[in-house]
């Protein structure tokens, strides 16, 4: 006979066994579109000064808000002690440790403006620290822990505020945005002081390890194209003096001072002659001024991030190698480069603590969007400290692999292939050629929930790194210079042909889609070939001549066509030859077109042109517009509608069948009187 006490002790064990058996026997299911939106996003990590803890953010879908909300979580680096640290209704961002590790600071909007808040690492309520008029954009601690440095936009003057209230608010185009500058605030007195001022805007800053200097990038205006006119400056915090370091009309980013403050490391998309439109590369320049030096002129891959070792004798950096990103080390004395990691993954989010010579980072694979790792840089033996995604065990995932084929000119092209879930060898499947944006980018071996969801519905997905992509050297990247569609479109088509040749793809059930540069590609493909039964073009350019004027970006388009379209000797022929709208009479593929109503990058009129052209030629088409959206939908219902509508279109014209839209969760209706 079992006593009552023994029954109480025994019951949880029995329950645990029952639940584990039930979970084990539960059939896995493919991801739905709703699943892809509801899957949390985990970012970070940020390593504590003593290396014993990390904090990071978890972002969840909030259907009541029709958006996402982020909160800060903390974990010990032994994998124990997971705890949620913040829970504000509007979420938190920009978290950073105090130098002594006793506090975590973050930015949130709990009243009318985004301000800096402090939270004791032991727990408790967050305390609003800053009260800066206009709010705070970003912040960091001084190494001594006595000050906070932050960036903020210049506030409206009293006259401007009154005009805004009176709706006397006409403005001058591209001269209506306020500049951003650096401020400091004393921890004890909360006294604020503006450190930079003038007719320029900040593009980023970094405090030296000894706390005596600040590096910052200053551009003439907040306009996107002025990034090429931004230069690095060095601010001496002891006397307030400023020194201009670079003068080359090239974007410089991810800059930092060496531990002894004598050298400046930065990344720039240029070559040794400071010409524009190259892969991101490593540069060094003396802090006293001089000509920047390209550190690795023969390095094939794109630099994704870089940081100094504790002693300043080594530079660690991430490199995009096409379909994967790895960590490298450069010995500054020997100039030797050593690859520290290698795998079917994408590494990002480096957080290096010089005092303990350790780095934390995120690792993304085709089957898991984020796991956190930590490594001592002395022996570099990384270990995983956290996997936030146990729920992924409940889903059937597609097989994912990197594949290669040859373009029409014999060039080896690489891409990422998602097989249909439950793939059967020898069976042919519908194939979607999904082209990436940028085009200065590359598709990698990383988690893509949208691809997994479509693979779960029986499709193969090819993500080609066509000519113009990064991670394969400057010759591949610059294949678009002077002629956007020279080999890029052929690379997509030959990739599709390769999938047919290997017995995977059904040549009668092909589709193509993409967003931004992927939309440019889609618009072009449907005017050049009729192999696709359906297409979905998101934020795609149709007319490069009108696009040049409409978009907030021209600095990348000028190299493509070797000039602007506005002068007597302009390369208008090249602009026209590469504009899909001038070939729209050749299009036959039913094409869905989608745009954000307020897209500044690829403005809505580009969609009007393509839509009108397809309609005039009797091609089935629809134009979907997402209200309030910029360069892609962000609101949850818009995101779900985009997936639903796109898949419905593909199903109709590729498979000849209907698709029932997935419904968003039921939420409480808002009281109109509130």
N, C-alpha and C positions, 0 to 999 in steps of 0.2 A: 504494500500500500504506500502511495506517495503522499507525503505530507503537503499541507498548503504552502509552506515556505518553499519546498522544493519545486512545486508547481509554478510558483511565481518566478523563480530563478530559471526554470526550464523553458517557459513559454517564449521568451524572446529568441532563444536559440532555435526552437522549432520554427518560429515565424521567419527567422533569417534564412533557414534552409529552404522553407517553402517559397519565399520570395525569390531566392537565387535560382531555384529550379524553374519557377514561373518565368523569370526573366530570360533564363537560358533557352527555354522552350518557345518563347515568344518569337514569332516570325519577323525577320527584319523586313523593312519596307523601303522603297526608293524615296528620296526626298521630294517633297512637293514644293511649289513656288512659295507657298505660305511658310513652309519650313525654312526656306532660305532667308526669308525676311526676319523670322522669329529667332533664328540662330544668333546667339549673342556674339559680340565682337570684343575680343580681348586684346588690349594694346599695352605697350610698355616693354620690359619692366624698368623700374628705376631702383638702382641698388643703393642701399643705405651706406653711409660713410664707413661703417665697420664691416660691411659685407655680410651681415647676419640676417638682413631682411630685404625684401623688395616690396615696392607697391606698384600698382598698375591700375588701369581702368577697365571696367567691364561696361559695355554699352548694350542696352537691351531695347527692343522695340516696345513702344508705348502707344497702343492703338487709340487710347483715349486722347492723347496729344497729337496723334497722327504723325509721330516723329520718333526719335530715339532719345534716350536719357542715359548719361554716363555717370558712374560712381567710382570712387577710389577704394581699392581693396589692398590688403597687406598680407604678406606671407613670409614665414621664415625660410631662409635658403636651404634648410634641411627638408623642406617640403611640408612642414607642419605649421599649425597656428593660423590657418586661413581665417580672415575676419574682414567684414565690410566696414570701412572707416567713415564713409559719408553717405548721406541719404537725402540730400536736398531735392525738392520737387522738380527743379529745373536742371539738376545734375551739376557736375563739377568737371573742371579740366585744368590743364597746366600745372599739375602737381609736381612739387620738388621738395627734397629733404633740406632741412637746416643743416649747417656744417657739423653740428654736434649730434645730429640724428634724433634729437628730442622732439622736433616739430616737423609736421608736414604742412606745406603751404599750397594753396590751390586757388584757382579763379572761378568764381561763380556769380550768377546774377540772382541775388535774393531780395533785392529791392528794385530799383529802376535801372541800375548800372552794374556792369561786371567789375567786381572788386576782389582784392586779395584777402583770403581768409587763412587763419592759423588753426591748426588742430594738433593737440598734444598727442604724441605717438602712443601714449598709454591709454588714450580714449577720452571721451567727454564730448562736449559741444564745441563746434567750430566757432571761432571768434572773428568777426569782421575786422580786418586790420586797416586797410586803406580806405580812403574816402575821396578819391581823386575825381574831380569834375570831368564828366565825359566817360569815365570808366577806364579799365586797364586791359591791355591786349595780351601782354606776356610779362614774365618776371623771372628773376633768379636771385639767389642769395649772394652776398659778398662772402669771400672765403673766411673772413673773420667772424661772420655771423651777426654783425652789428648793423647791417644795412640790407635793404632790398633794392635791387635795380629793376626798373620796369619800363615798358614802352606804353605810350598812349598817344592817341591822335590829339592834335590841337583842338581845343573846344571852340564852339561857336561864340562869337562876341555877343554882347548884349543886343547890339543892333541886329545882328544876324538872327538871334533867337526871336526877337520881336517880329522881324520880317517873316520868319517861318510860321509864327503863330498867326500872323495876319494873312498868310498864304500869298504874300508878296515875294514869291520864292522862285522867280525866273533865275536861271543859272547859265553860265558859259560852259559849253561842252568841253570836257577834259580839263577843266580848271576849277572844278567844283568840289574836289575831294581834299580833305584836310591832311596836312603832313603828319607823320609820326615821328616822335622824338623820344630820347632816353631821359628818364627821371630817376632820382634816388629818394628813398624815404628812410629816416632813422628809426630803428626798431624801438628805442626807448621813448623818444620825443614825438615820433610820427611827423617830424618836420620834413617837408618835401623840398626838393631842389631840382631844377631842370638842368641837365648836363649838356644837352645839345639844343641848338636853336638856329633858326634861319630858314631860307627859302630852299629847303631840301627835305627829303623824307627818308626815314630809316628803313633799310631792307633786312636788318638783322644785327645782332651784337653778341659779343662774347667777352667775359671778364677773364683776365689773366689769372694764373694759379696763385700768384702772390698778392693779388688784389690791388695792384697799383695802376693797372692800365685796363682800358676797354678797347677792343677792336669793334668797329662798326662799319656797315656798308651804307653809303649815302647816295641817293639818286635824286635827280632834279625834280621829280614829281612822282606821285603814286601810280601814274599810268603804266600799264604793263610793259610797253615797249621801252620805257626808260630804264629797264633793268640792265640794258647794255651800256647805259651811261652812268651806272652806279660804280663807285670806286671804294676801296677799303681805306679807312682812316684809323689812326691810332690816337686815342685820347689818354693823356697823362692825368690821372686822378689827383696827383699831388699838387700840380700847379694849374690844371685846367687847359693846358696847351694841347693843340691838335696838329697832327701831321698827316698829310695825304700820302698814302703808300703806293697805290697803283694809279695808272693813268693810261688806260688802254682800250676803253670802250668795249670791254668784254665782261660778261657776267662772272662774278666770283662768289662762291658760296662755301658753306661748311668750313669757314676759316677759324684758325686758332693760333695762339702764341705758343712757342716752345716753352718748356718749363723755366728756362733762364731768360725768357722774354727777348731773345735776340733774333729769332727767326719766326716768320709767319707762314703757316701752311694754309693752302686753300685749294679748292677744286674749281675748275673752269672748263667750259665746253669750247676749247680752243686748241690750237697747236702751238709750236714754239715761236711762230711768227705772229701770234695773237690774231689769227684770222678766225672768223666766226663759223659756227656750225660743224663742230667736231664732237667726238665723245668726251664726256667729262674725264678730265685728267688731273694728276697731282702737280702742284706748283709750290715752290719755296721762294720767299723774298725776304731780304734782311729787314728787320724792324726799323732800322735806321733809314731805309729807303734803298732804291736800286731797281734793277731789272729782274722780274720774276723768272725763275728757271724751271723748265719742265723736267720733272724728276725721272720719269720713266718714258722716254720718247718711243721706245719699241714695245711698250706694253699693249697688248691687243685689246684688253677688255675695258669696259666702262667702270669708272670709280663711283661707288654709291655712297661711301662715307669714309671718313678718315679721322684718326686721333693720335696724339703723341703718347709714347711710352712714358713711364714715370721718370726715367733718366734722360729722356729726350734723344736717345740714340737710335730709336726705332720708331717707325710710323706703321701703325696698324690700319688696315683699310678693308672695306668690303668691295668686291668687284662683281659686276654683272657679267657672267660668262655665257650669255644667251638664254638658256632655259634654266639656269641655276645661279645663285649668288653665294660666293664663298668669302672667307676671311683670309687675308694675306698679311705678311709682315715684310717691311722694307728696312734692311739694315743700312743706316745712313753712311756708315764708314766703308763697308765693302760694296755697297750699292746692290747687294744680292736680295732677291725677292723669294720669299718662301710661302707656299700655299699651306695654310693651317687646317683647312677643312675641305671636304669633298663629299658630295652626296647628291641625291635627287631631292633637293630642297631649295628654299630661298631663305637667306638669313638677313635680318634687319634689326632695327631698334637697339643699336649698341649703346651701352651705358658703362663707361670705364671709370674706375675709381683709382687714381694713381697711388694713393696712400697704401692701398692693399694690393695693388697691381693685379686687379681682377676685373673682368668684364661680364656683364649680363647681356643676354640678347634673346631675340625671338627667332624661332625656327618654324617655317611654314612648309608643309608637304602637300602633295595632292590629296591626302586623306585627313589632314588635320590643319586648321588654319593657324594655330599658335601653340607651341610649347615653349616654356622658358628654360634657358640654360645658363650656366655660370662656369667660368673657367679662370684658373690662375694663369696669367700670361707667362710665368716662368717655365712651366712645363707643358702648358696648354693641353690639359686633359679634361675637356668639358664634360659636365654631367647635367642631366635634365633634373630640374627642381620642381616642375609643375606642368601638368597636362590639364587644362581647364575644360576639356571637351569629352567627358565620359559618355555623354548622350549620343555621340556619333556612332557608338557601337550599335545603336538601334536601327541604323540605316544601311541599305544596300548601296555600295559605292561602285562607280565605274572603275574599270581598269584604266590607268593613265600611264602613258609612256612618251618619251621623246622619240621622234622619228626624223629621218632625213630623206631627202630626195634631191634630184638635180633639176635646176631651172633650165629654160630653153637655151641658155648660153653655156651650160655645163657647170655653173656655180652650184655648190652644195648648199641647200636650204634646209633649215631645221624648223621644227614646230612641235607642238604638244597635241597628242591625240587622246581623246576620251572615247573608250569603247562603250557600246551600249551595255547597260546593266544586264546581266545574264547572257552575255555574248556567247554565241555558238560559232565555233570556227567553221568556215565554209558557207555560212549564211551571209547574204548581203543585206545591208541596212541603209536606211536613209542617212545622208551625211549633211551636216551644216558646216560650211566654211565660215568661221567666226573670226574676223580680223580685228586686231587690237588698235587702240587709239595711239595718239602721239603725233606722228609716227615714230618719234624718238623714244622708243620703248621696246619691250619684248615680252612675249608670253612665256611664263616660266612654269616649272614644276612646283605648283603651289595650289592651295585649295580654291576651288571654284564651285561654289554651291549651285549656281545657276546651271553650269555645265553638267553637274551631277544630276540635277533635277531633270534636265532634258534627256540625258542618257538613261535615266530611269523610265522614260517614256518611249524608249526604243531607238533613239537617235545616236549616231556617232558624231562627235564634234572635233573638227580639226582647227587648231589655232596656229596659223602659220606665222613665222617670223620672217616676213617678206623683206626684200631689199628696202633699206631705210630704217631697219630696226637697229637697236643698240646691242652691245655685247659680242659683236662679231668683227670688230675692227672698223676703222674709219672708211675704208673702201666700201664696205657694205652700207654704212650709215649714209655716206655722201653719194650713193648711187642716185639719189633724188635731186642732187644739185644740178640745175639747168634743165631738168626734165623729170617731173614728178613721177609719171607713169612710164618709166623706161623698162624696168624689170619687175617692179613690185606686183603688178597685176598678174604677170606671167607666173610669178612664184606661187601665187594663190592657186591659179588654175592647174599648174603642174603638180601641186600638192594634192589637189582633188583627184587628178588623174592617177597619182601614185596610190591613193587609197582605193581607187577602182581596180588598179592593176594587181594589188595584193589580195583582192577578193573580199574586201571589207565593204566598200561603198557600192550602192546600186546607182548606176549612171542615169537612171530614169527618176531618181528621187533625191535630187540635190537642192540645197538651199544655201543662201549666203546672207550674212548680216554683220553689223558692226556699229559702233558709236564713235562720233568725232572723226578721227582719221579712219576708223573702221567704216564710218558712214561715207567718207569721201571715196573709199575703196568700193563700197557697195554701189554707190551711184555710178562709178566708172564701169564696174563689171557688167551691170545690166545693160549698158550701152555698147559693150564690146563683144559680148557672148550671149548665147541663148541656152547654155547648158543648165542654168539654174531654173527650177520650176517656181521658186518663190524667193523674195528678198525682203529684208527689213533694214531700212537705212535710218540711223539715229544721228541727228545733228551733223549731217553730211554736207560738204560744200558741193554746189552744183555749178557755180560760175565763179572762177577764180578772180575775174576782173572786178565784179561787184563785191565779192567776198573780201578782197583786199581793203576796200574802203569801209565795209560794214563792221568788220571784226575789231576787237580791241588788241589784236596781235598781228603784226606784220613782220617782225624780226626773223621769223623762221621761214616765212613765205618768200621774202626777197631772195634768199639763196636758191630756192627751188626754181625760180624763173629768171634769176640773174638781173633783177631790176624791178622797179615799180611800174605800174601801167599808165603813168601820168605825164610822160615826157615825150618829146618828138622822137627820140631814139629808143623808146620803151619796147621791151620784148613782147608786144601784144600777141604776136603770132604764137609764141610759146604758151602764154596764158590761155589763149583760145584752144590750142591743140590739146591741152590737158584738162579742159573743162567739160564735165559730163553733159552739161545742158546743150552743147553744140552737137552732140551725137544722140540726143534723146529720141530722134526720129527712128533710130535703129533698135530701140528698146522693145522687148516683148515680154519681159519677166514681170509678173504681178508683184508690185512693190509697195510695202507699207512704209510710210515716212513719219518720223516722230521728232518733235522739237520741244525744248523748254521755251515758254512764252517770253522769258526775260534773258535768254541766252546772249551774252556779249561775245563769247568766243566764236560761235558759229550762229549768227543771228537768224531769226525766223524767216526773213525774206529769202534765204537760200532754199528753204523748204517750199515756199510759195512757187519759186521758179521751177523746181523739179516736179512738184505736183501738177502745175499747169502744163508743163511739157508732156508729162506722161498722159494726162487726161486728153490733151489735144491729139495724141497719137493712139488713143483707144486702148491704152494699157491699164488694166485694173490697178487702182491705187487708192489709198486713203491717207489723209494727213491728220495725225494725232498731235494735239497741242496740250502741253501740261501747264496750266495756269500757275503763276508765281515761280515757276522753276527756272533755274539758270541752265548751266551746261550739263543737264541731266536731272531727272526727277529725284527728289529727296524725301518728299512726304510719303508715308507708308502706303497709302491707298494709290498714289500715283505709281509707286514702284510695282505694286501688285498688278495694277492695270496694265502697265507696260509689259510685264512678263506674260500675262494672260492674253493680251491682244496680239502680241508678237507670235506667241505659240499658236493661237487660233489661226492666224494668217498662214503660218507655215504648214499647219495640219491641213488646212483647206486646199491649198494649191500644190502641196507635195504629196500628201496622202489621200486627198479627196474625202476627208471625213470631218465631222464636227468636233469641236472641243468645248466643253462646259467650263466656264470661268470658275476659278477657285474664289470663294467668298472670304472677305475679311472677317475677323472676329466681331461678334456683336458687342457694341459698346453702349454706354449710357448716353442718351440723347441730352444735349446741353439745353438748359432752360434759356429761352430767348430773352427772358427778363433779367438774367444775371449779368 
